[in-house]
Amino acid sequence: MGVRIGVLALQGDVSEHIDAFRNAVRTFGSERSVVVAPVKKPEEIIDLDALAIPGGESTTISRLIEKNNLFDPLIGFEGGIFATCAGMVVMAASVDDPRVHPLGLMDYKVIRNAFGRQRESFEADIAISGLDRPFHAVFIRAPVAEHPGNGIKVLGSITEGIVALEQGRFMALSFHPELGHDPRLHIRFLKNCKLL
Ligand code: GLN
């Protein structure tokens, strides 16, 4: 059976995620056919093996999740979830902004826009647990996580806080691996989900 990956297309950098997953599958190689497509309706996510929740504006994405009746389907989703930046905000157990109604799928607290105005966007080579060399990470008005619960593996931290976390079929990153050309985190996520 082929693998189906969806990218939640409510708002944010959807096409970049689609390209990055396709690139990851091409780079690693797969015996199975892999389809990557945008999704935005409850019935479109049911059959997926994995879903990306992209970067964008978490207050907007949260509002659109509720407007599109996706809150419960996302909580009940049984596939993998790859969440970046605003996606990481939406995955959290709690957020420092009451406008975001997080899914609570991963047990950490998130601080939105944690780097302040001076450092809204920056790039840094960061160590990620399990990767043999640093990952070039692009941060854009990024959140950080704190208070990870039991069962969460912290993959990477910088001075301001935790920027990469993993829990079984879930991965949450405060930076944007879909904007670079390094497929290692997408490949790792797909392997964690046994899709590669
Ligand atoms: N600051 C945004 C938020 O909290 C996230 C920014 C991004 O996804 N690049 O929603």
Boltz pocket constraint, residues with backbone or C-beta under 6 A from the ligand:
constraints:
  - pocket:
      binder: B
      contacts: [[A, 54], [A, 55], [A, 56], [A, 57], [A, 58], [A, 59], [A, 84], [A, 85], [A, 86], [A, 87], [A, 89], [A, 112], [A, 113], [A, 140], [A, 141], [A, 142], [A, 143]]
      max_distance: 6.0
